[in-house]
Amino acid sequence: MMKALLVMEERRRADVYPDLVMERLAGLVEWLAPAMTRERLAADPGVLAEV
């Protein structure tokens, strides 16, 4: 129930503050990118040659 309320509040804010949503998405991408890179390196050490 609390999660649903949080989602509804986020959607309301998204309507009112689109810049805030873009900022949060950018933060999420910055947070996920290093983890995805580590995952790729663990899966294929040859990836270092691409970088």
N, CA and C atoms as an extended XYZ file, in Angstrom:
153
Properties=species:S:1:pos:R:3:atomname:S:1:resname:S:1:resid:I:1 pbc="F F F"
N         0.830       -1.199        0.000 N   MET     1
C         0.000        0.000        0.000 CA  MET     1
C         0.869        1.255        0.000 C   MET     1
N         1.883        1.247        0.853 N   MET     2
C         2.766        2.418        0.924 CA  MET     2
C         3.483        2.631       -0.404 C   MET     2
N         3.901        1.537       -1.023 N   LYS     3
C         4.581        1.626       -2.315 CA  LYS     3
C         3.664        2.267       -3.353 C   LYS     3
N         2.388        1.875       -3.340 N   ALA     4
C         1.429        2.446       -4.292 CA  ALA     4
C         1.277        3.949       -4.064 C   ALA     4
N         1.256        4.355       -2.800 N   LEU     5
C         1.150        5.785       -2.496 CA  LEU     5
C         2.387        6.537       -2.975 C   LEU     5
N         3.555        5.925       -2.789 N   LEU     6
C         4.787        6.564       -3.253 CA  LEU     6
C         4.798        6.701       -4.770 C   LEU     6
N         4.338        5.666       -5.465 N   VAL     7
C         4.291        5.717       -6.927 CA  VAL     7
C         3.334        6.807       -7.388 C   VAL     7
N         2.180        6.889       -6.728 N   MET     8
C         1.208        7.924       -7.097 CA  MET     8
C         1.794        9.311       -6.874 C   MET     8
N         2.511        9.488       -5.768 N   GLU     9
C         3.124       10.785       -5.477 CA  GLU     9
C         4.194       11.111       -6.518 C   GLU     9
N         4.984       10.116       -6.895 N   GLU    10
C         6.007       10.337       -7.922 CA  GLU    10
C         5.368       10.748       -9.248 C   GLU    10
N         4.265       10.097       -9.606 N   ARG    11
C         3.585       10.445      -10.851 CA  ARG    11
C         3.029       11.856      -10.790 C   ARG    11
N         2.500       12.236       -9.622 N   ARG    12
C         1.982       13.599       -9.463 CA  ARG    12
C         3.121       14.601       -9.614 C   ARG    12
N         4.222       14.299       -8.994 N   ARG    13
C         5.381       15.191       -9.104 CA  ARG    13
C         5.899       15.236      -10.535 C   ARG    13
N         5.822       14.121      -11.230 N   ALA    14
C         6.296       14.079      -12.615 CA  ALA    14
C         5.488       15.044      -13.480 C   ALA    14
N         4.204       15.153      -13.185 N   ASP    15
C         3.366       16.090      -13.928 CA  ASP    15
C         3.729       17.527      -13.601 C   ASP    15
N         4.077       17.765      -12.347 N   VAL    16
C         4.343       19.124      -11.890 CA  VAL    16
C         5.798       19.522      -12.121 C   VAL    16
N         6.705       18.565      -11.932 N   TYR    17
C         8.134       18.863      -12.005 CA  TYR    17
C         8.847       17.947      -12.997 C   TYR    17
N         8.653       18.134      -14.291 N   PRO    18
C         9.320       17.231      -15.250 CA  PRO    18
C        10.849       17.281      -15.157 C   PRO    18
N        11.400       18.435      -14.780 N   ASP    19
C        12.856       18.537      -14.654 CA  ASP    19
C        13.374       17.645      -13.528 C   ASP    19
N        12.588       17.557      -12.455 N   LEU    20
C        12.983       16.708      -11.331 CA  LEU    20
C        13.052       15.251      -11.769 C   LEU    20
N        12.091       14.837      -12.590 N   VAL    21
C        12.066       13.454      -13.073 CA  VAL    21
C        13.296       13.184      -13.924 C   VAL    21
N        13.635       14.108      -14.821 N   MET    22
C        14.808       13.919      -15.677 CA  MET    22
C        16.085       13.869      -14.826 C   MET    22
N        16.120       14.683      -13.802 N   GLU    23
C        17.283       14.694      -12.916 CA  GLU    23
C        17.407       13.346      -12.191 C   GLU    23
N        16.286       12.809      -11.744 N   ARG    24
C        16.320       11.514      -11.054 CA  ARG    24
C        16.698       10.397      -12.011 C   ARG    24
N        16.215       10.468      -13.240 N   LEU    25
C        16.587        9.448      -14.223 CA  LEU    25
C        18.084        9.509      -14.505 C   LEU    25
N        18.611       10.713      -14.637 N   ALA    26
C        20.043       10.868      -14.880 CA  ALA    26
C        20.838       10.292      -13.713 C   ALA    26
N        20.372       10.540      -12.499 N   GLY    27
C        21.038        9.993      -11.318 CA  GLY    27
C        20.997        8.478      -11.309 C   GLY    27
N        19.880        7.916      -11.723 N   LEU    28
C        19.742        6.462      -11.772 CA  LEU    28
C        20.707        5.866      -12.795 C   LEU    28
N        20.825        6.502      -13.946 N   VAL    29
C        21.739        6.020      -14.982 CA  VAL    29
C        23.178        6.090      -14.479 C   VAL    29
N        23.533        7.191      -13.821 N   GLU    30
C        24.888        7.314      -13.282 CA  GLU    30
C        25.163        6.248      -12.226 C   GLU    30
N        24.128        5.880      -11.476 N   TRP    31
C        24.286        4.884      -10.435 CA  TRP    31
C        24.395        3.485      -11.028 C   TRP    31
N        23.637        3.227      -12.099 N   LEU    32
C        23.620        1.891      -12.696 CA  LEU    32
C        24.814        1.627      -13.622 C   LEU    32
N        25.307        2.644      -14.287 N   ALA    33
C        26.359        2.463      -15.288 CA  ALA    33
C        27.595        1.743      -14.740 C   ALA    33
N        28.141        2.158      -13.589 N   PRO    34
C        29.321        1.435      -13.087 CA  PRO    34
C        29.033       -0.029      -12.787 C   PRO    34
N        27.850       -0.310      -12.259 N   ALA    35
C        27.499       -1.701      -11.950 CA  ALA    35
C        27.408       -2.514      -13.237 C   ALA    35
N        26.838       -1.929      -14.277 N   MET    36
C        26.722       -2.639      -15.546 CA  MET    36
C        28.104       -2.867      -16.145 C   MET    36
N        28.988       -1.899      -15.999 N   THR    37
C        30.345       -2.050      -16.521 CA  THR    37
C        31.071       -3.168      -15.783 C   THR    37
N        30.941       -3.193      -14.454 N   ARG    38
C        31.575       -4.269      -13.669 CA  ARG    38
C        31.032       -5.623      -14.092 C   ARG    38
N        29.712       -5.666      -14.347 N   GLU    39
C        29.089       -6.921      -14.756 CA  GLU    39
C        29.658       -7.386      -16.100 C   GLU    39
N        29.817       -6.462      -17.031 N   ARG    40
C        30.382       -6.808      -18.343 CA  ARG    40
C        31.822       -7.284      -18.203 C   ARG    40
N        32.602       -6.601      -17.358 N   LEU    41
C        33.995       -6.999      -17.172 CA  LEU    41
C        34.086       -8.385      -16.558 C   LEU    41
N        33.197       -8.673      -15.628 N   ALA    42
C        33.210       -9.991      -15.000 CA  ALA    42
C        32.829      -11.069      -16.018 C   ALA    42
N        31.912      -10.726      -16.915 N   ALA    43
C        31.450      -11.701      -17.898 CA  ALA    43
C        32.476      -11.904      -19.017 C   ALA    43
N        33.175      -10.820      -19.406 N   ASP    44
C        34.089      -10.897      -20.540 CA  ASP    44
C        35.283       -9.974      -20.320 C   ASP    44
N        36.395      -10.502      -19.821 N   PRO    45
C        37.577       -9.666      -19.577 CA  PRO    45
C        38.105       -8.994      -20.846 C   PRO    45
N        37.769       -9.524      -22.020 N   GLY    46
C        38.203       -8.925      -23.275 CA  GLY    46
C        37.570       -7.574      -23.542 C   GLY    46
N        36.581       -7.205      -22.750 N   VAL    47
C        35.912       -5.921      -22.890 CA  VAL    47
C        36.895       -4.774      -22.644 C   VAL    47
N        37.915       -5.021      -21.843 N   LEU    48
C        38.899       -3.972      -21.561 CA  LEU    48
C        39.555       -3.476      -22.842 C   LEU    48
N        39.699       -4.323      -23.820 N   ALA    49
C        40.306       -3.919      -25.082 CA  ALA    49
C        39.459       -2.879      -25.804 C   ALA    49
N        38.124       -2.924      -25.580 N   GLU    50
C        37.239       -1.951      -26.224 CA  GLU    50
C        37.384       -0.570      -25.617 C   GLU    50
N        37.744       -0.521      -24.334 N   VAL    51
C        37.797        0.757      -23.615 CA  VAL    51
C        39.096        1.408      -23.819 C   VAL    51
